[in-house]
């Protein structure tokens, strides 16, 4: 019978199995409703590892952080490429980027490391700082009176500012000597249009990853294709100050792949999505929690002012040329802790590997489990981020959680008296760890620094509760709030 219904029986040496109530879907609905609650309840029942059937796939959830290294280190039995390449091709509509499929010989991993880390980071940060300032202070374009209170949703505000600045930083500006107000407004309209398309497409991203075809979603499909049109190589090549990432990807698309022009453009849409989809909600949570916590605001402002003063920079919105070097950004432990704490509370990325063959997975407690070929092994970092044995009062926001007694970055976290190697994982792990993580944290620090330097900010309702997380995106990264929260801001008088 179990062969007919597709239900797996636990074999000796395998982790305990939860087949769920529904054939094929298995535990998908319970998991989807609230993954953290579901996994915590199963962990209580089964211990360090258990298997759930989710939408036809058997997924082994490993819950013991001391055993994480068994999955994170690149073992010969585990494959990470299959999931990544498949997911990207499915969502963005380009042909496979897996070199073994024959459409390209580009080593994407190398491309990312070369253009987002090391020496590539400083120019990225520099451009981002300029773009953030001109976006935030609306220089050139019809200015609202920023010296008077402006009200907005924090989510809407973060999306507008960070998307525009991030988009221009990666994809450059239109190559056009004409700097008239009309021209600038047209450029701005183009970016805001891209933001609308991005949001329309991003809404259905979880459905695409779950396997639904994009044609079911007409407006999201046209949103994605509109974005792709703006990223055809003939259009990108008319832009100035395009980032190393996009320049190199264009070159490698042209020289190493057999993609047609539309497919090439769709690979750039994938880059846009990767660079924004997590950064935008992460910026929202960081700003929201910071504004709501007076001690956090105070400590952050102090750090920001100290940083600008120590490099003799004057904050002047009429001459907005503040600079933060990589070194300065690396030396802002308060902002660092504020960002980490917001992401601890809001990130929910599933770290996934696929078994290339039957093998024995060795856990930290000396137990070993048989894993079958093609099964998925998953780590769900919120299990650590909300573990009360690691983080006291895990549901409470504490802006200084990641500061030690000297006010520097805290890196010692313990569980049952043992020091943890993995205690904070919003960027994934091992080979699939986000290659843009340094840029991401730097750009959020820049955003906060500029806001704190130029503006006064306050919540319209100082006692507002945090909006619940939208769990429909659980597994994919930083979760969005289910609704926006209003605040107001105005230029400080300097
Ligand atoms: C992949 C998180 C910002 C570029 C990932 C992954 C996570 C992640 C969890 C997948 C790792 C895995 O599957 O194990 C985040 C978060 C961000 C952020 C939380 C912001 C707060 C950025 C930015 C960029 C970027 C700003 C680029 C400018 C990428 C790329 C990949 C990726 C290219 C795919 C890597 C690959 O497939 O090898 N990110 N990311 N990310 N991220 Fe980020």
Boltz pocket constraint, residues with backbone or C-beta under 6 A from the ligand:
constraints:
  - pocket:
      binder: B
      contacts: [[A, 84], [A, 108], [A, 109], [A, 112], [A, 116], [A, 271], [A, 274], [A, 275], [A, 276], [A, 278], [A, 279], [A, 282], [A, 347], [A, 349], [A, 350], [A, 351], [A, 352], [A, 425], [A, 426], [A, 427], [A, 428], [A, 429], [A, 431], [A, 432], [A, 433], [A, 434], [A, 435], [A, 436], [A, 437], [A, 439], [A, 440], [A, 441], [A, 476], [A, 477], [A, 478]]
      max_distance: 6.0
